Amino acid sequence: MDESTLSDGAGSAVSTVPKQNTVTTMDGDRPLLAFFIPDLSVGGAEQVAITIANGLVTRGYDIDLLLSRASGELRSELSEQVSIVELPPSKTPVVGVAAHLPFLATYLNKRKPAALFPHLEHPSIVSLAINRFLSADTAVIPTQHSVFGHDVEATPKDQIVRRIVPRLYPASDQIISVSEGVADSLVDRTPVDRSDISVLHNPVDVEQIRGRARQPVEHEWVENDERDVVLFVGRHARQKNLDGWVRAFEKVVNRNPNARAVIAGKGPCRAQVQTTVEQLGLSDVVSLPGFVDNPYRYMTKSDVFLLSSQYEGLPTVLIECLAVGCPVVSTDCPSGPREILSDGEHGTLVPIDDMDGLANAVCDTLADPPDSDRLRSRADDFSPKPVFDEYERFLEKHVFTA
């Protein structure tokens, strides 16, 4: 793909790697749509942004993906049909994505996308702030991925953003919420009206997941049918309460010496998780393989997936597990697990911080696993076709006819 640039008028440039097509109008092909996220590192919001961009481009839309850094483990999953727009690096890192204000303004004025979909709160407030000062016709539609106001890891910069969100979010042309619980949190904690929020579930390519799940796993416990494997895959962050996860597993292995734990992923709490494992004397029964590039092969071979989160948005990892028939035990946290698991019909829900309850639920699931075909059928509800059909109806209502 050819590389070109957009100047901000002050000698700096915004790097773009466009497809070989042009921005169009309603009289021709679909208008240009833009997505904005900091980078393509491993994370739920990043994975969702990629999946949506890839899905919409296959339906005939022109898609730009704006990035602060065009890097990250997930970049290889981005379709070559999606144009990457890399914004210039900030000379003051503490400012973060706010440093992109002039370049974002240049982009909107020159490319004129029909809609800009910022993912995560930092890009959202920057996009909304720009929109206040431009006379562009671009609709700004933030996507809210997690329950608002529940971030236990908020940095000072995050806390500032949280104070700005209630002031700027009402200026959105519409807000996409990934679950009903996330929508409720915005209504409860911001001046946003419920009528200005549309719930669109995250699309999950269940068939691709099932295909990749058939690949072999190079892990002695996962490949051993005589072991009862309890799995976690995700970011090692305080939100996930992995310290509690390990303590719950300690209770499981005390009752079931054949049980083994695999905690895959990375994040700021990884060292703390390792310390807890060692302090509890579980090093021989808990494996921390780090980031795995194909978690689905772990899911399909594991006996139960355990999620101990304090809060979520719509945890895609649970849908991925259901897609390959892996049983799920999850905290009944706000929000998403209850929606995905159909009020407990397709997995066990346990109150937050109830480690005894989590351990009991894991042991019960190991002893009497649910029907895997029912789990796979539930995952199909989140497959791309029905979700992207909803996205197109959303676009027709809130973008193309606005």
N, C-alpha and C positions, 0 to 999 in steps of 0.2 A: 504494500500500500504506500502511496506517496505521502510525504510529510509536508505540511504547510504550517503557517503561523498566523496568529492574530495579534496585531500590535495594540498596546494599551494607550498609544499616543505619547508615551514618554520614553520610548526607546526600548522598552521591555517587550517580550513576546510570549504569547500563549502557544505552546506546542500542540498541534493537532495531527492525528493520523486518520484522515477521513476515508470513507468508502468512495467508490467511483460513482457517486450520484449527487443530486442537488436537492436543496430544500424546496419543497413543493407546497402547493396550496390545495384547498378543498376542491378546486376545479380539476385537479389531476390526481396524483397519488396521495397517499397519506402525508400529512404535515410532519415536520421534524419534531421529535420528542427528545428531551434531554434528561439525564439522570445525574445526580451529583452525590458523590460519596468520597471520603478522604483517600482511601486506598483499597487494595484488594487483598488485604491480610485476612487470615482465617477468622470468621465471625458470622453470626447469624444474619445480621443486616447486610453484610457484604455478599453473602451467598444469595440472599433473596434478590438484591439489586441485580446481580449477574443473571439469575434465572429469569427475572422479568424482562430485562433488556434483551436477552437471547430469544425469549419467547415472542416478544412483540416484533422483533426484526424479522422473524420467520413468517409473521403474518402480514408483512408488507410495509411496516413502518420504518422510517429513517430514524436511527437512534444514535445520539451522542452520549458518551459516558464521560462526565467531567471528574477528574481525579486530582487531588493535591499531589499524590505520588503514584505514578503509573507502575506500581510494583506490588508484590505480595504473592503468597502461595496460590491464590485463586485465579491469577491472571490467565493461566493456561485454560481455564474453563470458559473464558469469555469468547463468544463467537467472533470470527474474523469479520463478520458483516457489521459489527458494532464499531463505530468510530470512537477512538480514544482522544479526549482533549485533556492534556496534562497542563495544569496551571503552574506558573513559575514558583519555585521554592521561596519560602519566606526568609528574609534576613533576620527576622525576630521570631524564633520558634515559639516563644511563649504566646504569641498572638494567635497562632494556629490558623484555621481556615479563614478567620476574619481578614488576614492579610491579602486574601484573594479578591476583596471587594472591587478594586478598579478593573481587574482582569475579567471578573465575572460580568461586570457592566459592559465591557468591550465585547465579550462573547455574546451576550443577549442582544446587543445593538446590531451586531454584524450577522449572526446566524439566525436570529429571530425564531427560536423554537416555539411551537404552539403551546408547549407546557414544559415546565421544569419541575422534576420530581426529586427534591433533596431527601436523602435518607440519613437518619440520625439528627439529633437536635442541633449540633453545632452548624452543619451545612444549612439546616433549615432556617435558622435565625439570620444567617448571612444572606441567604437568598431572599428572605422576606424584607430585610433591611434595604437591599438593593432595589427591590420592587417598589418601595415607597418613593424612590427618587428618580425612577425611570418612567417614561411614558410608553414603555413597551407593552405590546399586547400579550406577552407571554403569561400564561396562568402559572402561579406558583402553588404547588400541591405537595406539602410535606408528607412523608410516610412515618408514622409513629410506630416503632417496633416493640417498645416495652412499656410497662405500666408507668405512667408519669409520676415522678416524685418518690419512687421507691429505691433509687440508686444508693446502695450502701457504700459504694466506692467513689462517691463524688469528690473530685478534686476541687480546689478553689475555683478553677476556671469553669468546671462543671456547675458549681453552685451559682456562679454568675449567670451562666446560660439558663439555669432553672428559673432565675428571677426575671429573665428577659422573655422566656417562652410565653407566659400568660399575657404579656403586652403585645407580642408580635403575632402569635398564632391566630388571633381573630382576623388578621389581615389576609389570611390564606384564602385562595379562591375555593379551596376545599381541602380537607385533610383525609388521608387514607390511614385507617387503623387496621392492624393485622388481626385483631380479635375484638369481640364485644367487650371483654374486660378492659382492654387498653382504651377503647372508646369511652367507657364509663369513667376511667381515671381522668381523662382529659376534661370531661364535663364536670367532674367533681372538683377539680383543682385549677381550672382555668376558666376564663369567660367564654370559651367556645361553645356555641350552641350544638346540640346533638344533630340537628338537621344539616350542619356543615361538616359532618364526619361520615365517611363511607367505610364500612367494614369490608375489606377484601383480603381473604386468606392468602397466605403465601403459597405459590404454586410449587409443587414438588414433582419432579420427573420420576415417578414411581417405576416406570419400565426401565429407564436407564439405571436406576438404583438396583433393580433386580438383576439386570445384566451384569453390572459390576460386582454384585454380591457373589457371583459364581466363581470369581477368581480365587485362587488358593490363599490361605493365610499362613504366614511364616511366624507362627507363635505356638509353642508346644502345648499350652493349655487350651487355646481356642480350637486347635485341631484334634484335641483328645476328647473323644466322645464320653470318656469315663469321668471327666471333670464337669462340675456344675459352675459355669462361668457367669459371673455378675459383671456387667459392663457399664462403663461411663465413657462417653466421647464428647468433648467440648472444651471450652475455654476454662482454664483453671483460675477462676476469679471468685471473690467473696460472695458474689450473688449466687453461685452454685453450691455453696456450703459443703465443699468437699471434705472439710474436717469432720463434719457430721456424717458425711457419706462413709468415710473410713470407719468411724465409730459404729455406725449401723452394721457395716460389713463384719466388724469384729464379733458382733453378736451372732451374725449368720454363721460364720465359720466355727464358732464355739458349739453351735448346734449341728452343723453339717461340715465335718472336717474335710469333706471332698470338695468343698466350694473354693473357688479361686476368683480373684478380682483383677480386672484389667481397667485401668484408668488412663485413657488415651487423651492426648491433647497437650496444650501448653498454655502458659499465662502467668500473671504476676504472683499467683499463689502456689505455683508448682513446688517451690522449695519447702513451703510450709506443709504441703501435702506429704512430701517425702519424709519430713521430720515426724509428722504424726504417725505415719506407717512404721517408722523405726522405733518410736517411743512405745508403741503398742505391741511391738514384737511381731509385726505382720509381714516383714520383708520377704519371707519365704512363700507367702500366699497372695501377695499383691504385686502386680506388675505395672510400671509406669513407662510405657514405650515412647512417650512423647507424641509429636504430631504424626499421624498416619494419613497417607494420601488417599487411601481407600477404606474409610471406616465401615462401609456397607458389608464387606466380607467378614468383619468382626461381628457385626450385628446378626448376620444370618447364622453364624456359628455359636453365638452366645445363648445362654438359657434365660436370661432376664436382663433388661436394661433398667438401671436405677437412676432416677433424677431426684436430687435432694434440694432443689433451688428454693431460694427465698422469694423470688419473683421472676417472671418471664414476660413474654409478649404473646408469641405463638411459637413455642419451641419446636422448630422444624425437625429436630433430631428425633422427637417422638413419632412423628409421621414417617420418617425414614425407617425407624424400627418396625412400625406396623407394616410397612410396605414389604418387608422381607419375613414377616411373621414372627418377629422377636417380641416376646411378652414384655410389658412395661409396668413398672411400679414408680409412682411419682408423688411428690408432695402436691397437695391441693393448693398451690400457690397462685396468687394473682399474676398473670392470667394466662390462659391457654390450655394447660393440661386438662382441665375439666371439659373444655370445648372439644379438644381433640379426642379424648377418651370417652366422650358421650356420657358424662356424669358417672363414669366408672364402669360402663358397659364393656369397654374395650381395654381396660387396664385398671389397676388398683390405685386409688387415691388415698393419701395419708396426710393428716394435718402437718403443717410446717413444724420443724424441730422435734417431731416425734420419732426419735431414733428407734425406740422399741417397736413402734408401729411399722416403720420401714423394714426393720429386720423380720418381723413377723410376716409382713406381706411378701417379702422376697422368699422366705422359706415356704410359705403356702404356695407361691407360684411355681417354685422348683418342684414341689411335691405334686402339684396338680395344674400343669400348664394349660392355658386356654387354647381353643381351636385356632390354629394359625391361619386357616382360610378366612375366618371371620375378621381377623386382624388385617389381612391383606385387603379385604373388601372395604374396610373402613378407610384405609389409606387411599384407595381409588377416588374417594370424594375430594381429595386435594390434588388430584392429577392435573396436568397443565390444561387440558381442553376445557373442563368446566370453569377453572379459575380464570383463564384468559378470555373465555366468553364473557365473564363478569367484568373483566378489565375493559374489554371493548365496549360493553354497554355503558360503563362508567365514562369512558372517553367521549362517546357520542353525546352523553348527557351534560358533562361538565367542562369539556374542552372544545369539541368541534361545533357545538351549537350555542356555546356561551356568548 
